[in-house]
């Protein structure tokens, strides 16, 4: 597994790569989404404009909906789940 690749003005970080049991994959993804939700909740507390607050609330709702759909999808399968998560900074 390659964990880091760089070019002059870009970087890729391989966070997750592999096949996981359904419950392990769901746990990993849930934790990552919860971190992102917490990030937006913290920013809402510091937001100065209503537009920023509404935008962050919409992002939180979208993440919660995505997680709900993901749970349904993963829970409907009995086989392993392949995950490939890359952060691309560029």
C-alpha angles and dihedrals in degrees: 000000000000109000103183136023126176138191128177096284104007141065134191122201117194105215102169131012127160147051119299137184110263095252093048092049091048091049092051094048093043091054092049093049092046089054090052091048091050089051091056093043090054091049091050089058089056098039119120100192131061089222091059092047092050091048092052092045089053090051091050092050091048091050091049091050092048090051091050091052091045092052090052092049096047094043090054093061129069097194129084123283122231114219128189116176121177128173109212115198115186 
